[in-house]
Amino acid sequence: MENPKITIIVPTADVEGKKFLPRCLDSIKSQNYTNYEVIVVDEGKVAHNMNCGIKKATGDIIKILCHDDYFNNPMSLEEIASSWKGGWLVSGCVHDQGDGELIVTHYPGWNDAIHRGFNTIGGLSVLAFENKDPLLFTEGLDWVVDVDFYKRAFLRYGLPRFLVTENVVIGYGSHQTSFKLTQEQRTNEMNLMLQTYGE
C-alpha cells in the first residue's frame, strides 16, 4: 500500500500521566510523514478510550500512542508506512523515566504464552494494526489489556510484522496505570486469560 493514511489514537484520562500529553502531541507534529489524523480520546478507561477512537478512525492503519509516550524521531510514522504489509505491526522502543534520558531498549518478539503475562511485545504504543473490520480492545481489562489484544491479533492475522527500530519512547514511572492496580485485580485478570485461552 502506497502512502497509507494513519490514524493515531491517543487515549488519555484525568490521571497523573496526562501531564505528558503535550510531549506526545509535539512528537506527532514533528513527523515528516503527513498523511495522518490524530484522535485524542478522553472517555474513561484505556480500553474504552481506544475503542472509541478506533470506531472514529478513517485511516488505513490504526496506530496507538498513549498520552505518556511519544515518537522517537521525525521518521517514526514513515517507518511504519514504508514497512506496512497489512495485519498488524509492532516496533521496538526505548524508555523515558521523565527526565528525557532514553534508557532500556526493547525489541519485540512473539511467544505462545503471551496471554499468561509474558509480554515480549511491549506496551500498547508499539502497536499498529489494519483498519479493516478492526479488532477492538476488551473492555474491563487493565492489567492484561495489551496481551489480550496481542493474543487475539495473533489468532486473526498470525505473527505481526516486526519493525526492529526504536520507533517510540515509552514514558515509564509511577504514573503508569499498572502501578496503581491491586494484586487482586491482577490475579483476577490473569485467571480470566487462562479461562479464555487455556494454559
Secondary structure, 3 states (H helix, E strand, C coil): CCCCCEEEEEECCCCHHHHHHHHHHHHHHCCCCCCEEEEEECCCCHHHHHHHHHHHCCCCEEEECCCCCEECCCCHHHHHHHHCCCCEEEEEEEEECCCCCEEEEECCCCCCCHHHCCCCCCCHHHEEEECCCCCCCCCCCCCCHHHHHHHHHHHHHCCCEEEEEEEEEEECCCCCHHHCCCHHHHHHHHHHHHHHHCC
